[in-house]
Amino acid sequence: MELFNFRKNIHASAGLTLIELLVVIVIIGILATMGFTAVARSRNKANNSRIQAEISQIRVQADLIKNETDSFSVLCAGNTLNDAGYPTTLKLIEDDVKIRSSTDVICYATVNAYCVQAQMVPTGSGNYCIDSSGYAGTSPAACDDTNFDCN
């Protein structure tokens, strides 16, 4: 007789309680949040790598401009890259960086020196900067029209 009662109790409690269901939903929510933050971090790292690669390409363009014109000053127009002078390559670089960081490339140049930088992502994580001295790296300070040195 007790054997039959035992089987009855198993069938009666086969479902999940509301508390158990809520615990499962909370655990799934926590795991999903951790996954989304990892994806966001990976996306930022990928964008920063691309920004660094694009800004590093400007050094090659600067050397070509210097060899052609005996001056770095043609590299920049105002405080951004000179798209009019060398439209194809510099425009592509500038557009790609703007897509990744949502900011313009900053560029200052004179006859003998230049400094180019772009904002890393997320905003506030520093600038990637190259200059005519050969420096290339993340810099908290911004270069300007009086200081062509990234460090």
Beta strands, then each sheet from edge to edge (+ up, - down):
strand 1: 76-77
strand 2: 80-81
strand 3: 106-109
strand 4: 114-119
strand 5: 127-131
strand 6: 136-139
sheet 1: 1+ 2-
sheet 2: 3+ 4- 5+ 6-
end
